[in-house]
Amino acid sequence: MGYPNLQSCVRDLEQHGQLIRINQPVNPHLEAGAIQRRVYAAGGPALLFSNVEGSSFPILGNLFGTLERTRFIFRDTLNTIQRLVDAKLEPAAVMKRPWQFLGAPRDAWHLLPKRVKTGPILDQRTTIDQLPQLISWPDDGGAFITLPQIYSEHPQQPGMRHSNLGMYRVQLGGNDYVTNEEVGLHYQIHRGIGVHHSAAKQAGQRLPVNIFVGGAPSMTVAAVMPLPEGMPELSFAGLLAGRRITMVNDGANGSGLPFPAEADFVICGSIDPTATRPEGPFGDHLGYYSLTHDFPVVKVEAVYHRKDAIWPFTTVGRPPQEDTSFGAFIHELTGDLIPTVLPGIKAVHAVDAAGVHPLLLALGSERYTPYSDDQRPQELLTQASAILGQGQLSLAKYLMIANSNDYPQPDIHHIDEFIGHVLQRCDWRRDLHFHTCTTTDTLDYSGSGLNSGSKVVMAASGPATRSLPTELPRDLHLPDGFSAPHIAQPGVLIIQGPACSAADSAPAQAMEQLNSFFSANDSINRFPLIIVSDDSAFAAQTLNNFLWTTFTRSDPAQDIYGIESFIDNKHWGCRGSLIIDARRKAHHAPPLIDDPAVEKQVDLLGAKGGPLHGII
């Protein structure tokens, strides 16, 4: 049976040697986050810090730090989840007749949350300033909850069946927030809470919200699951936990919404339909700071906690980080459902090393014209549009899609091989398809503004039309200001360009100079893809460096160029190499950099006699 709460999970992990306690004092300002990141990078255990400076509550980090540990935590229910996925069910049918779709009535029963009159969460109350004030990166704007579960219900359809449970950023203090009375709520574009917030705003009402921290580990996973509409996250949490999620109400003291009886902390409040406050900056999962912008404010009504409360946390930054394990685990649970949601699509891979949303790889199929010898991408383009219209997949900037019927069939999880497969087949005169002036990830600053940017589809079908070079041409010459060519992988050339200045025209001027220097007959065109970087040696050093620098530092419409480019009937293409300008621009967010002094403190913990000796 799964864990009813975080305390039972901690005990079990400790008994199995997958958690260690650190009893010496730890500073929640930078130090705890730096320790968690280092232990995650080493593939180490979960960490329970019992002596947190400035707070009486212990904090728990790296709980989901390895995929193996995440599987272990949910080992009792993975078969149940797999049965549900295998059935390829409609959520509405599951909720109406759950007993018909699972192997046992008990499993179906776990889908239904249970109302109870009391629970451990009602034991005690506190204030925001008494919670662990965790700050992960030097330039963060204040303390944040990094594993929150935000619960809301539709104002016109109250009740758990039309609820949303999402993991949205919560800032506890700093900026203009009134201490103990307000917290910031940052949710990104295309998130479920936005529907509830919009409905409340149109009605001129406050939107009640409860912010859960801790509780059953299944609640944390449910809050980040891309569930189909019609299946509440609370139901999935019960299924994953192997038990019904028990929910209580706080009467007239808080938001009026229910919250888990076994949660560790709950902040009850509501969103003012008219008020916003500056939120951020915050070191985020693309490896940069998300900057300060106005976001909704939660008016705090009450803060509850259980007597033995534990504060779980994580830190995010340039991938891979702990949220990488989340992504891998979620893909294991839901990857097989992709073909049922997107007909013709065999698989989709959001590339973690590129920041997840900036780069999607997809395997589609060409089925509609078996009578034709025309092997250019056709149905693939329809399928690409379907991907870009599907939930959070719609946030992708670069979508590379290949035909699963081609031989050899590309492996979507071998990223370099998949990119090579696409580059062998793409014809840049026809196989680039742009979406301009559209929405992108809220955390991505490569575009024209907040939530604004562009997308490009690179479609590949048919036999290979070129071989990919692995050596530099002997006659390669570059224009002034460009130097240090390196090969990132077969067919991908990275060159170092001049640093971008604050002048808006400077990036385009340098790229036009590079474009005009070559013709489609020059030897550089043996490389179908050229990347311009600030540091070509760094970008070419590893696959992850190539992916991160290229796809987090470029916006397709602004930063794609091509040798002998043209526009034909409003279609953009090029006869020579495709060029992506992946230099840092003046409007980009700054990258995350560790504090050297804090890193030295972490080194001491790993020295002989330290609690992390042999781990980091």
QUIPE-V568876 format. One record per residue. RES is the residue in one small letter. SS is DSSP state (H for helix, E for strand, - for the rest). Layout:
res ss
RES SS
RES SS
//
This chain:
res ss
m -
g -
y -
p -
n -
l H
q H
s H
c H
v H
r H
d H
l H
e H
q H
h -
g -
q -
l E
i E
r E
i E
n -
q -
p -
v E
n -
p -
h E
l -
e H
a H
g H
a H
i H
q H
r H
r H
v H
y H
a H
a -
g -
g -
p -
a E
l E
l E
f E
s -
n -
v E
e -
g -
s -
s -
f -
p E
i E
l E
g E
n -
l -
f -
g -
t -
l H
e H
r H
t H
r H
f H
i H
f -
r -
d -
t -
l H
n H
t H
i H
q H
r H
l H
v H
d H
a H
k -
l -
e -
p H
a H
a H
v H
m H
k H
r -
p H
w H
q H
f -
l -
g -
a -
p H
r H
d H
a H
w H
h -
l -
l -
p -
k E
r E
v -
k -
t -
g -
p H
i H
l H
d -
q E
r E
t -
t -
i H
d H
q H
l -
p -
q -
l -
i E
s -
w -
p -
d -
d -
g -
g -
a -
f E
i E
t -
l -
p E
q E
i E
y E
s E
e E
h E
p -
q -
q E
p -
g -
m H
r H
h H
s E
n E
l E
g E
m -
y -
r E
v E
q E
l -
g -
g -
n -
d -
y -
v -
t -
n -
e -
e E
v E
g E
l E
h E
y -
q -
i -
h -
r -
g -
i H
g H
v H
h H
h H
s H
a H
a H
k H
q H
a -
g -
q -
r -
l E
p E
v E
n E
i E
f E
v E
g -
g -
a -
p H
s H
m H
t H
v H
a H
a H
v H
m -
p -
l -
p -
e -
g -
m -
p -
e H
l H
s H
f H
a H
g H
l H
l H
a H
g -
r -
r -
i -
t E
m E
v E
n -
d -
g -
a -
n -
g -
s -
g -
l -
p -
f E
p E
a -
e -
a -
d -
f E
v E
i E
c E
g E
s E
i E
d E
p E
t E
a E
t E
r E
p E
e E
g -
p -
f E
g E
d -
h -
l -
g -
y E
y E
s E
l -
t -
h E
d E
f E
p E
v E
v E
k E
v E
e E
a E
v E
y E
h E
r -
k -
d -
a -
i E
w E
p E
f E
t -
t -
v -
g -
r -
p -
p -
q -
e H
d H
t H
s H
f H
g H
a H
f H
i H
h H
e H
l H
t H
g H
d H
l H
i H
p H
t H
v H
l -
p -
g -
i -
k -
a E
v E
h E
a E
v -
d H
a H
a H
g -
v -
h -
p -
l E
l E
l E
a E
l E
g E
s -
e -
r -
y -
t -
p -
y -
s -
d -
d -
q -
r -
p -
q -
e H
l H
l H
t H
q H
a H
s H
a H
i H
l -
g -
q -
g H
q H
l H
s H
l H
a -
k -
y E
l E
m E
i E
a E
n E
s -
n -
d -
y -
p -
q -
p -
d -
i -
h -
h -
i H
d H
e H
f H
i H
g H
h H
v H
l H
q H
r H
c -
d -
w -
r -
r -
d -
l E
h E
f E
h E
t E
c E
t E
t -
t -
d -
t -
l -
d -
y -
s -
g -
s -
g E
l -
n -
s E
g E
s E
k E
v E
v E
m E
a E
a E
s -
g -
p -
a -
t -
r -
s -
l -
p -
t -
e -
l -
p -
r -
d -
l -
h -
l -
p -
d -
g -
f -
s E
a E
p E
h E
i E
a E
q E
p -
g -
v E
l E
i E
i E
q E
g -
p -
a -
c -
s -
a -
a -
d -
s -
a H
p H
a H
q H
a H
m H
e H
q H
l H
n H
s H
f H
f -
s -
a -
n -
d -
s H
i H
n H
r H
f -
p -
l E
i E
i E
v E
s E
d -
d -
s H
a H
f H
a H
a H
q H
t -
l H
n H
n H
f H
l H
w H
t H
t H
f H
t H
r -
s -
d -
p H
a H
q H
d H
i E
y E
g E
i -
e -
s E
f E
i E
d E
n -
k -
h E
w E
g E
c E
r -
g -
s -
l E
i E
i E
d E
a -
r -
r -
k -
a -
h -
h -
a -
p -
p E
l -
i -
d -
d -
p H
a H
v H
e H
k H
q H
v H
d H
l H
l H
g H
a -
k -
g -
g -
p -
l -
h -
g -
i -
i -
//
